[in-house]
């Protein structure tokens, strides 16, 4: 998915007119539309990321076909609540809940392997 497609997808999800972002970022009217044929210069992409309040790296082009702009709201919500849970754990739970069941199972297997390796390393350090 291109950077332009990602930006447009996020704007559409958040119900923000493209023209509003263009105006508030100091871009000319129709700037995004003209970019559909090319790429976004890094400086302008950084400005868009700041406007959208998302990390710059998520707007970089990639081959991810199933880009879901709602993930940014999930991440933001996960880091803004105050329920006594460590921020990293809360984020992990939110992201885990976002995954389909087969991916959740794969993540669990990977985490189990990481923990097994960590325990083995800890046991070696005891001696």
N, C-alpha and C positions, 0 to 999 in steps of 0.2 A: 504494500500500500504506500502511495506517495505521501510526502509531507502535506501537500495541498489537500489530498483526500482526508487525511487525519484531521487537519484543522477544520475543514468544512463539516466533517462528521461530528466533531465535538461541539461546534457552534450550533449545528442542527439539533443535537441532543439537548443542549442547554437553552434552546430557543432564543439564540442571540443572532440577530441579522448580521450577515457578513459585512454589510455596509457600516454597521455600528462599530465592529471591531476595526475595520479599515480606518474609520474616522478617528477613533480613540487611540489608535496606534500611530496616527499621523501618516497613513498611507493614502494614496490617491483612490478615488472612487473607481471600483472595478479592478483594483490591483490583484485580488485573489483570482478573479476570473481569468485574467491574462496569464497567471502563473500555471494554470491547469496544463499548459503545454510544456512547462519547464520546471525548474527547481526553485526553491526559495533560498535567497542568500542567507547565510548563517546569522548575520546581525538582525535581519528582519524576523527570522525564525525564532531567535531568542526573545525578541520583543513580543511575538505572538504567544510564546510559552509563558512569558511573564503575565501577559494579559489574561490568559486562560488559567493561570495559577497551577501549572503543571510542570514537571521537570522537562527541560529542553530535550533530553535524550528520547523521550517518548514521541516526539514529533519527527524524529529522523526517519527517512524512508526505509522500509524493509519489505519483506515478502509476506508479512503476516496478513492473511486474508480475513481473519475473523476479529479484526480490531473492534473493541467495544469501548466507546467513550465513557460509559457509566463507571468503568473501573476507577477513574480518577475521583469520582465522588465517593466511591467505596473507600479508597485509600485515605482521602481527606477526612471522611467521617470517622474512620478507624483511629486516626491520630488526634482527633479533637475532643473525644469524649473523656470524662473523668470518672471512671468506675473502679479505680484502684488497681487495674490490670496494667502491667508493664506495657509500654507503648509498642515494643517489638512483638510481644505476644498478641496484643490486640490486632495489630496489622496482619500477623500470620493467620489469625482466626478469620479475619475478614477476607483475606485473599483466598484462603482455603475454601471458605464457603462459596466463593465465586466459581470454583472449579467444578466440572461435571464429576460424577461418582468415579469413573474409571481413572481420571487424573488424580483424584483425591487418594485413591488406593496406591497409585504409583508414588505419590509424595510420601505417604506413610512408609512404604517400603524403603524409599531413599533415606528418610529420617532414621528409621530403625538401623540401617546400615551405618550411617554416620555415628549414631550413638554407640553401636557395637565397636566401631573402630576407636572411638574416643575412650571407651572403657578399657579396651586392650592397651591403648597408649598409657592411660592412667596406671594400669596394673604394672606395666614395665617401669614406670617412673618410681614406683614404690620400692623397688629393689635397688 
